[in-house]
Amino acid sequence: NSQIHDLFERLINAVRAQGDNHLLMIEGNGYGNNYDYLEPFTFTNKSNLIYNAHRYWITNSTTATDPNPNQIHLIGSLVNFRNTHNVRV
């Protein structure tokens, strides 16, 4: 994810340098669900980020969580990530 982070950092900074404050969608690794090293505090300009999650093959449980708090393919993990980092998902 470090290479993905570096790309997003450059793109976010380029957009924000133009004075644009629109929501920017962040796409994680691993089918868009893994956000290791992509948490909002890792970005210079962290305002108005929204994190995508793709739920292709998982349980419908609303309480199940993944051991990795940055893996948000399960609803419980997604809610925890949203609440912990105060971001849109």
Secondary structure, DSSP 8 states (H G I E B T S, - for coil): -HHHHHHHHHHHHHHHHTT----EEE-BHHHHTB-TT-SGGGSSS-TTEEE----SS----SS---SSTTB-SSHHHHHHHHHHHT-B-
